[in-house]
Amino acid sequence: MNHLIDIMDLSVEEIDELIATARDIIANPEKYQEKCRYKKLATLFFEPSTRTRLSFEAAMMELGGKVLGFSDAGSSSSSKGESVSDTVAVVSGYADIIAMRHPKEGAPMVASMKSGVPIINAGDGGHNHPTQTLADLLTIKMEKGHFDNLTIGFCGDLKFGRTVHSLVAAMSRYPGVKFVLISPDELKLPSYVKNTYIKDKNIPYVQTNSLDDVIGELDILYMTRVQKERFFNEEDYLRLKDSYILTADKMKNASDDMIVMHPLPRVNEISTDIDSDKRACYFRQTKYGKYMRMALILKLLEVD
Ligand code: NCD
């Protein structure tokens, strides 16, 4: 059974294939509109989402398939105490493929052991978010043209930001990549991510509190939201939430071809006056996510 639990489940070659399929879908959408006729995607979202769930649903609809699911754990039997494994064992009898988001790290992996159909991790707690990484990778390919020799700055909540963990892992496989890790001390990249994907691979990196000091060196600035829902106390969140606010003024020190990415939702960390800057690509990034999810669904369902 094919699942996507961790971005490292996909080889670099498989990622290239998904990108090629996504680009072909963008160029020839009509070729794909019946590919998943009679197939169903279930979206089991035990945590809030806008883009991820709706882009999965739009992806399946654009492939001619149908969607079912829930967007609130409170409306599912998990509120009665049902385990994730039982929910998935049941739903895999109703759908051909399942996208699941869950607040517990590892829940989609556990689910995959009980599922008769492919499981896609649509975000598990503060751990991983592989399909956001697929969106991010297509964005980088479309905007920068290549993955090699890029200096990528990750800014904000690197501790709880699951999109950061998955993208660091994915980018660690391309030659000449450098990481710049910009966060308050309390929100540094977890050591398991740093050790596995940066230190053990001898990838050059810089760790800093200051965005201003490093913005001029970056090819990509990946901004993130401080993950309020993962904090143990509100006081810490309030103290840290506005650690970084990217403004037009700060952008003056960035190079002309640096791109600004963000998985969204944004709260305060990017001022809206940057939205019209050609370097801001976070809204384009959301569209790329839909095409990569279409390509992924085709791959996991083994549709030609
Ligand atoms: C991200 C997530 O859910 O981790 N959102 C998304 O899927 N685009 C980032 C976030 O919530 O901050």
Boltz pocket constraint, residues with backbone or C-beta under 6 A from the ligand:
constraints:
  - pocket:
      binder: B
      contacts: [[A, 48], [A, 51], [A, 52], [A, 122], [A, 123], [A, 125], [A, 129], [A, 132], [A, 162], [A, 163], [A, 224], [A, 225], [A, 263], [A, 264], [A, 265]]
      max_distance: 6.0
